[in-house]
Amino acid sequence: MRNPFWHSGRERKRIEDIYHKTANHIVKAAKETEYKARLSGLMVAYLNAKNTSSLCPISGEKISPNEYRRIET
């Protein structure tokens, strides 16, 4: 049985190219944002990304694995 996530060589290269271009756009946007922040006199601090997706952005508490990762308002 064929794995549904397996792609042929041409498809895989196209997908990798899309991922690469997307990553480059994200990095470029981050650099531009940092530049504009510093130009405006704001401090820029880099954080360790470890466990950031499992922490609540408001309270900082750890989200249990069974909860949806969205903010209820």
PyMOL commands that set and color helices and strands:
alter all, ss='L'
color gray80, all
select helices_A, chain A and resi 9-39+52-54
alter helices_A, ss='H'
color red, helices_A
deselect
rebuild
show_as cartoon
